[in-house]
Amino acid sequence: MTRTKILAGLASFSVALAVPWWTVPQESAPAPAAAAARDTATDDPASPDAPDPHAAMDWKAMDKEMAKRDKSFPAKTKGTGAQPLAPKILADGTKQFTLTAQNIKWEVEPGKTVDAMAYNGQIPGPAIRVDVGDRVRVILKNELRESTVIHWHGIPVTNKMDGVANVTQDPVPPGKSFTYDITASRQSVGWFHSHHDGVKQVTSGLWGTFQIGDLPLPGNVKPDKEIPFSLQDSGALGLTFNGKSFPATAPVRLKKGQSLLVHYYNAGDMPHPMHLHGLDQLVVAKDGFPLEDPYKADTILIAPGERYSVLIKADQLGTWSWHCHILSHSESSKGMTGMFTELIVT
């Protein structure tokens, strides 16, 4: 080989190395073997890629099943939680409440009854409401098969009344009682829950709401309705609103022009983006503290333990979906499920 041919060959090799691989034209047609494999796969009835001859029937059956479930809302179940608890007024004016912790059977939705724990036989537990300045006494009676305590989340208390097992008090054993003394020193949107094996006890139903005074609202608005809205996602109860799962979740009904004050409580283990269709949520407080600058949102992310207070104006007629926007928490191939309800404006 001549010196000229050798140099020309090296030059050609150098140019080839300099050309990026992505500029080299690619074959647009598949190799015969790949094409044959593709055609064979789609033509084989046993292949997962083959068209389903029953697909039309399947989607119709699915739609029918979903409609049956969705249209069963609101379904009736035994038991209603968050019922107002009236105090016993003592001679010195102290407001005394009794919370009895019990093992119960709780119907989460039609046909689904679970082994649960409850205060006074309801999930969530009774709603306690007092005025600023009240002296409050809460007697915990433990009728569970295990020890328990009550922690006052977001409620100002003395340290020995904080209700944390083995930190501020001994656990209350089965068959025993413990008395908590609280001074309602400031306006609060708080809640109470077990702080003894809370992973099991709280998600089994041992929580409730505790409100002190009225939450100040922008423009001194007086809401037509005020409701607690508890979220749960774990344990015996699973994905629930106020202790119930769709289709047993309770719808909220308003007349056009009315206002609704909602206190969200996340008693679960996961954050939940709460989404309301069609109507604005005016966020007026977080953890019971009024916001200097309230803001509007259609979706509000609520972390475990958090409370958000929102004001809703019923200015649009209709049946508005209200749900957690983690879709697996509220929808399935069988229809709506879990954390889904409706706000109905007429």
N, C-alpha and C positions, 0 to 999 in steps of 0.2 A: 504494500500500500504506500502511495506517495505521501510525502510530508503535507502536501496541499489537501489531500483527501482526509488525512488524520485531523488536521486543524478544522476543516469544515465539519467533520463529525462531532468534534468537541464543541464547536460553536452551536450546532443544532441541539446537542444534549443540554448545554447551558441555558438556551432559550426555553427548552421544555421545562427545566427546573424553575425558571423564573415565572412561568405562567401559573397563576393561582388555579387550584383544582376546581374552584367553583365556577370558573369561566369556561371550563371544558364542556362542550355540548353533551347532554345526557340523552340516553335512549328514551323516547316518549312512549314506545310500545313495550308492554311487559314481555318478559321472556316466555317462550312457549310453555315451559313447565309451570311457571307461576300462573299464567293465564288458565292453563288446564286445571290446576289445583283450585283456583278461584271459582271457575265454572262448576267444577265437581262439587265444591263445598255448598254453593247456593242451590244446586239442584238436588242435593241429598236431603230427603225428608228428615233424616236423623240428625242433621247438622243443626247446631244452635243458631246458625245464621240463616237457616231456611225460613221462608215465609210460613207463618202459622195459619193453617187453613181454618182455624177456629177463632181467629183474631176478632172478626166482626161480632161473633157471638160473645166473646169474652168482654169486650168493652161495653156492650149493651148490658150484660149481666152485672158488670162492675157499677155502671151508672145506676142500675136499679137498686143494687145493694146500698150504694152511697145515699141515694135519695131516701130510701127507707129509714136509714139512720138519721140523716140530717133533719128529716121532717118529723121525727119523733120528739124533737126539742120543743118546749122544755119537758123533760121526762120527770115523773114523780119518783121520789125515793124517800126512805124513812130517815128522819133526823135532819135538823137544820142548825147550823152553827152560828156563832157570833150574836147570840140573842142578848139584849140588854140585861144586865144583872142589877137588881135593885138592892141598895144597902139596908142594913139594919142600923137605925140611928141610936147610938148609945146616949146615956144621960148627959155626958159632957159634950155632945155634938159630934163625936167621932163617927165616921161612916165605916161600918164593918161589913166586909164581904167574906163569904166562905167559898173556897174552891176545893172540890173533892176530886182527887186524881184517881181514875178508875181504868181497869181493863174493860173494853167494850167491843161489840161487833158494830162496824160502821159500814153503811151502804154508800159506796162511792158513786156508783151509777147502777142502773137497773141490771140485776143479775150479778153484780160484783160486790160482795160483802167481805170485809177484811178484818183481821184482828188488829185492833187499834188501842190507843190510850187517849183519854179525854178528861177535861175538866168539866164536871157537872153533866157528863153524858153527851157533850156536843163538841163538834170540830168545825171551825176553830172554837176555842173556849169562849165563855161568856164575855161580852164587851163591858168593860168597866169604864165608867165616866164620872168624874168628880169636878169640883170647882177649884180654882186657884185659892189656896189658903186652907183647904180642908185638911183635917187630920184623918188619916185613912188607916184602917187595920184590916189585914187580909189573913184569914186563917186557912192554912193548907192542911187538909186532911188526906193522908195517904192511904188509899185503899188498893193500891197497886200490889203486884206480887214482887216488887223490888223497890229500892230506895229512890228518892227523888228530891228536888228542891225547886224553887222558883226564882228566876232572875228577872229584874225589872229593867228592861232594855230601853234606854232613853228617858228613864224617869229618875230625877234626882233623889237619891237615898243616902243614908249613912252607910259607911263601909260594912258594918256588921249585918246590914239588911240587904246586901247586894245579891245574895242568893247563889253563890258559886260553891259547889260541893268541895270540901277539903281545903278551901281557900279562906272563905269568910264564915263558913258554918259546916257542921257535920251534916252528911246526908240524912234526910228524914226517913227512917225505916218503915216498912209496911206496918200498918196499924197505928202509927203515931201521927202527931200533929206538930205544926210549927206556926208561930204567929209573926207576921211581918208588920212593922209599924212604919208608916210613910207620911211625911208632910208634903202636901202638894204645893210646892214652893213657887212654881212657875208654869206657864202654859206649856203643854207638851203633847206631842202625838207619839206615844210610846207603845210598847207591847211587853208581854211577859211570856217567859218560856222556861222549860227545864234547862238546867245547866249541869245535868248529871247524866252521862251517856246520851248527850243531846243528839248524836247521830241517829240513835234509835228513837229516843223519847219524843223529840220535837217532830221528826218526820212521821211519827205514829200519831201525832195529834196534840201534843202538850204545848200549846201556845194559845194566846188570845190577845186582844187589844186593850190598851189602857190610855185613855185620853184625859188630859187635865185642861179644863176651860175651853173656850172657843178660839179657833185659829183666826187671827186677823186677816181679812181679805181685802183686796184692792177695791177702793171706792166704797168700803163698808158694805159690800154685797151681802145679802142674807140668802143663802142657798135654799131652794125649795126642798132639796133632799140632801142628805149626807150619809155616805155609806163606807164601811170598811171593805177592802178588797184584798184578801190574803192570797198569796201565791205559794204553792208547794210543788215540789217536783220529785221527791225521793221517798224512800222507805215504804211503809205499808200503803200510804195514800197515793203516791205517784203524782202524775201531772194533774193538779187540781186548782180550782178557784174556790175559796171559802169552803174547802173540804169536799167539793164535788167535782166530778169529771163530766165533760160533755157526753151525753145530752142532758145530764142532770144539773148543769150549771144554771143559775138563776138569771133570767134576763132582767135588765133594768128598763123601766118604763117611765117616760116623761111626756108631758104635754108640750107642744111647741111654745117656745119662749121661756120655759122653766130653766132653772140652773141646778147643777148637780155638783156637790163637793165630794170627791173621791179620795180616800186615803189608801194608797197602795202599801202593802206590807209584804216584804219578801221573807218568808219563813223557811225557804228551801236552801238548797246547796248550790244553785246556779243563777247567774244573772239572767234576767228575762226582759227582752225589748217589748214593752206593752204598746200595742198599736190599736188605735181606734179609727175606723173608717168614717169619713164624711163630716166629722165634727172636730174642732180644735180642742186640744187639752192645754189649758193655761196653767203652767207649773207655778204654784204660789208658795210652796214650802218644801224643804228637804229635811228629813229627820225631825220634823216638827218646828224647824226654825224658818220663819217667814223670810222670803227673798225680797231684797230691796228692789230688784228688777225682775219681776215675773216675766216669763217667756212662753211662747206658744210652741207646741210640738205635736206631731201626730204619732211619734214613737218615742217612748221613754225607757231607757235602760235602767233597770232596778237591780242592784247587786244584793246578795244575801245580807239580811239584817237591815237594809235600807228601808226608809219610808219616803214616799213622794206624795204630796198633796196637790191635786189638780182640780181646777174649776172648769166645768163643761157647760156651755150654753147650747141648749137644744134649739138651734135656729134652722135646722133642716129636717123636714119630714122624712121618714123612712125607717127601715130596719137596718141598722148599722152593725157590721161585724166588729167584734172586740176580742182580741186574742194576743197571745204571745207570738212574736214573729220569728221565732225559731220554728220553722215549718213543721218539723217532726214533733213538736210539742202540741200542735193544734190540727194537723191534717194527716190523713192516711188514705190508702187505697180503698178503705171501707167507709170513708166519709170524714166529717169533722170529728175531732176527738180531743180529749184532754183539756187544754187551756184555751177554750173557745166559748164565748157567750155572745149576747147581742144587746145593743142599746136601741130601744124602740121608741121613736118619736111620733106621736099622733096629734 
